[in-house]
Amino acid sequence: PALVQKSPSMPAAAEPSPAEVERLMSDPRVRELQYKLAHGGEKFKLEVTNEKPQEVRNIVVPEGASEEEQMAALQRAMEEEARNKQREADEEARRAAAAKAERIAQSDPWCYVLSGAGTAAANGTYMRDGTAVKNGARVYVNERGFLLSHEVVGGGEGWIVGVAPKAYYGFQTTDKLAPEEGWAVQEHGSSPAPRVAHVEPLMAVEAAKREGNAAFKKGDHAAAVQRYGEALETAAACSGAHGLSDELLAVLHGNRAEARLQLGEHAEAEGDADAALELDPCFVKAYVRRAKALHAQERWGAAEAALRDALDVSPGAREVLSQQEEYRVAALARSGKEAVLSELSGLLGRLSALVRRKGTASEVTSLLRQLPSLLASLKTKPTDDPAVPGGLIYESAPNHDAQVYVRLATNGFALLAPLLRPMPKGAKEELLGAALETVAAAVRDCPTNMSAFDKYVPQLVPILRAKAATSLEVLRSAVRLLGAMGVRASARRVMHDPATAEGLMHVLSFPDSSSQRLHVAIIAALEDMRDTGTLANLLAVEGAPETFWREAHSRNKDVNGPSRGLIGTAMTSAVCRRRLGLRERTKRLVELVEKMTADAPVREEYVVARRAAGGAPAP
């Protein structure tokens, strides 16, 4: 925006020529500018033909300046603006040149990629020709024998693409980095000239690392090990290249250690973790992976020491504390001092064996049904009931150590996850129900187990979607697991999915008076979400409004409070209000109040008569 300032001390400007004044005054935009100057306008833009609008800033004119002086001030401001822009352009060009020089100075390409050349054989990837160097630059060769090298010919120097002694394409320059464009077609080449892209060692290493990460996510751990190995080989061949830091190499070793752990290559994983720690002694994940490798080799003390070292580096690290918790529980199970853990160890060992040798569904189901009871324990709880001696009652609570041991023995629930899928038509559903109940008991009120199971929560979606083909008992088990995970975002995404709404509300529509009600966890999670979109999806299911109204009037304080909160949230959305039937319910309430008011005199006469007869009025 332009800003006009008046300064009585500023000397008069040099008078412009009559032709310049005439040219400026004939422009309607200048006349508009003159009007704004005369009448106190503060903000304007000067439009220039065939160019974008130009902003003119800080136009200063002397007090009482004439029109010619105002125009001269405008011209000075425009000239100053042009000089400023030229200075900015020059500075930008200087920075670009400096960046290019720095890039060339630091560049030592791992390979070049030529494309678009008229001579097809010249296209492709040019890798380093061993350690060959010519005229201060590396020599590169493609799979067809074409060379990319820096040559000195006839007093000039530059880059040549060809097969000695034939030159196909060239670029004259003293730069030791082959240019991307501007190549000239030589005697033996064909138009068009190629485009050249250089791949720095860091780029090659990062590319191999990304491929390794992608393979790991797909579960192809062998391919991940190979890609991380290629990245490390490239880095070793380009030692000291720009960007190949110790931290990057430590991450590559750490990633390969994790992939090797998944393959059961524990000794090799230990070696990678050690290499990562040599490069970066503060790499916490490397300590954890070293501990896992040592623990798998039954070197318990060394594994625990590795975790203590990790806590020295990063006190309070959740992953380390979680791993320590697992190893403490595993040590208890090995000691045989905890009967529950010893029994769990035996059951989960048999489960693992059954899964590996593809045991029958009835065998696995029978074993899984024994686990939930071992994952709970009786604990005392204070009560206000005066009829209870001592003011304490027993209630079922999660057995934390047992829950942690299940996570450890099932490899973070990876052993159980394949069982959490809709059963084929005609198959018995007991196995799915038993697996769901086991996992629900394992994650209940256990944050570390919830975190470990997060990635498997989406498997509940097809189970809830298949409401018509799934028994109520299995649906109840799925909803129990969803409620146990209710504080996690993964579970709340499932609740928000319109496709799961019917299965979820089908379970909630059945009254539940058990001590561990499904409704409590689900409704508490929904109330905490305060998401009208999720509520609208659920209320669209037939019978859902009645379910929420019923729970809002429940005598159970754990569920009626959140249910009323849900209805309060629903009242903020027109869609939810309509689906709750608030208008119809309000009409019925008004009718009831009117009827009670109309019957009030009759009721009063009845009360007086009963009292006169010496009896108490009926309620």
Stockholm file with secondary structure:
# STOCKHOLM 1.0

chainA/1-619         PALVQKSPSMPAAAEPSPAEVERLMSDPRVRELQYKLAHGGEKFKLEVTNEKPQEVRNIVVPEGASEEEQMAALQRAMEEEARNKQREADEEARRAAAAKAERIAQSDPWCYVLSGAGTAAANGTYMRDGTAVKNGARVYVNERGFLLSHEVVGGGEGWIVGVAPKAYYGFQTTDKLAPEEGWAVQEHGSSPAPRVAHVEPLMAVEAAKREGNAAFKKGDHAAAVQRYGEALETAAACSGAHGLSDELLAVLHGNRAEARLQLGEHAEAEGDADAALELDPCFVKAYVRRAKALHAQERWGAAEAALRDALDVSPGAREVLSQQEEYRVAALARSGKEAVLSELSGLLGRLSALVRRKGTASEVTSLLRQLPSLLASLKTKPTDDPAVPGGLIYESAPNHDAQVYVRLATNGFALLAPLLRPMPKGAKEELLGAALETVAAAVRDCPTNMSAFDKYVPQLVPILRAKAATSLEVLRSAVRLLGAMGVRASARRVMHDPATAEGLMHVLSFPDSSSQRLHVAIIAALEDMRDTGTLANLLAVEGAPETFWREAHSRNKDVNGPSRGLIGTAMTSAVCRRRLGLRERTKRLVELVEKMTADAPVREEYVVARRAAGGAPAP
#=GR chainA/1-619 SS CCCEEECTTSCCCCCCCHHHHHHHHTCHHHHHHHHHHHTTCCCCCBCCTTSCCBCCCCEEECTTCCHHHHHHHHHHHHHHHHHHHHHHHHHHHHHHHHHHHHHHHHCCCSEEEEESCSSGGGCEEEEEEEEEEETTEEEEECTTSCEEEEEEETTEEEEEEEETTEEEEEEECSCSSCCSSCCEECTTCCSSCCEEEEECHHHHHHHHHHHHHHHHHTTCHHHHHHHHHHHHHHHHHTTTCTTCCHHHHHHHHHHHHHHHHHTTCHHHHHHHHHHHHHHCTTCHHHHHHHHHHHHHTTCHHHHHHHHHHHHHHSTTCHHHHHHHHHHHHHHHHHHTCCHHHHHHHHHHHHHHHHHHTTCCHHHHHHHHTTHHHHTEEEEEEECCCTTSGGGEEEEEEECHHHHHHHHHHTTTTTTTGGGSSCCCTTSCSHHHHHHHHHHHHHHTTCHHHHHHHGGGGGGHHHHHHTTTTSCHHHHHHHHHHHHHTTTSHHHHHHHHCHHHHHHHHHHHTSCCCSSSCHHHHHHHHHHHHTCHHHHHHHHTSTTHHHHHHHHHTCSCHHHHHHHHHHHHHHTTCHHHHHHHTHHHHHHHHHHHHHHHHHTHHHHHHHHHHHHHTTCCCCC
#=GC SS_cons         CCCEEECTTSCCCCCCCHHHHHHHHTCHHHHHHHHHHHTTCCCCCBCCTTSCCBCCCCEEECTTCCHHHHHHHHHHHHHHHHHHHHHHHHHHHHHHHHHHHHHHHHCCCSEEEEESCSSGGGCEEEEEEEEEEETTEEEEECTTSCEEEEEEETTEEEEEEEETTEEEEEEECSCSSCCSSCCEECTTCCSSCCEEEEECHHHHHHHHHHHHHHHHHTTCHHHHHHHHHHHHHHHHHTTTCTTCCHHHHHHHHHHHHHHHHHTTCHHHHHHHHHHHHHHCTTCHHHHHHHHHHHHHTTCHHHHHHHHHHHHHHSTTCHHHHHHHHHHHHHHHHHHTCCHHHHHHHHHHHHHHHHHHTTCCHHHHHHHHTTHHHHTEEEEEEECCCTTSGGGEEEEEEECHHHHHHHHHHTTTTTTTGGGSSCCCTTSCSHHHHHHHHHHHHHHTTCHHHHHHHGGGGGGHHHHHHTTTTSCHHHHHHHHHHHHHTTTSHHHHHHHHCHHHHHHHHHHHTSCCCSSSCHHHHHHHHHHHHTCHHHHHHHHTSTTHHHHHHHHHTCSCHHHHHHHHHHHHHHTTCHHHHHHHTHHHHHHHHHHHHHHHHHTHHHHHHHHHHHHHTTCCCCC
//
